[in-house]
């Protein structure tokens, strides 16, 4: 008797669905609020004026703009063209000269060793092929250059929010959970002997919203994964998901009143390319 092996996930199909997901809503209305994470990451990666910096999965451009504020030569790339339009407008508004280009984190359109610093803020962690993504970050970073990442952890608020949504709308089977990028052990496994050093620090981003209901409405309107999750449910399912998310927020809330102050842990990592 033979045991049938589980079928490998179709990563190309998953990625195609992800692109459509991130196109829905208006990610900039959520991502722009995370600007502090990009600022902190640029400090942690010790970017120098004149460094050639690549921000992978730049989204609406937070970390790319943070690097440009430090007079770096910056390129931001993302596989969702609509997000890059928002990033370009923000950079133009600040008078920043940044190159924004369509590019896939699993197949970056740049030669080997093109950049002094390669960054990503809660971006590459969502690529379905983690090994290929890590390989690309390493490939485009020069020897002695730095790779800086900020990734949500599994046990923080956002990790718990992902699990709450997943109870109602399960993620595609067979892919590794994105919050694995928020563990030092997984990053050491992904980068292996291609790096000479790695430092990791737990950081906290604090969500601040008028109320739990406002947070849920904001995310179901603008944050692509939540938009799609709600769209896939009937009216009763949508109500149940909204209720579970509001209860999660209430459990994490530290404000002491009806407003929302919710700390969420993430891992900030800087690795030096061998």
Secondary structure by P-SEA (a helix, b strand, c coil): cccccccccaaaaaaaaaaaaaaccccccccccaaaaaaaaaaaaccccccccccccccccaaaaaaaaaccbbbbbbccaaaaaaaaaaaaaaccbbbbbbbbccccccccccccbbbbcccccccccaaaaaaaaaaaccccbbbbbbbbccccaaaaaaaaaaaacccccccccccccccaaaaaaaacccccbbbbbbbbbbbbcccaaaaaaaaacccaaaaaaaaaccaaaaaaaaaaaaaaaaaaccccccccbbbbbbbbbbbbcc
